[in-house]
Amino acid sequence: MYGWIWRHLPGNVWVRALISLLLVLAVIYVLFQYVFPWAEPLLPFNDVTVDNQ
């Protein structure tokens, strides 16, 4: 998959590296802004079974 992406990016090695970095940053941004907030209520992290006594 990564080889396919690398072969289809335009430019020389430095341009491809820059575009790859921008793509990774865009994926991270989308995950933190949209995917993780959407999935947070569905995850059981706040289901605590230990009582404070």
Residue pairs with C-beta under 8 A, 6 or more apart in sequence:
5 20
5 23
6 16
6 20
9 15
9 16
9 19
9 20
10 16
10 19
11 19
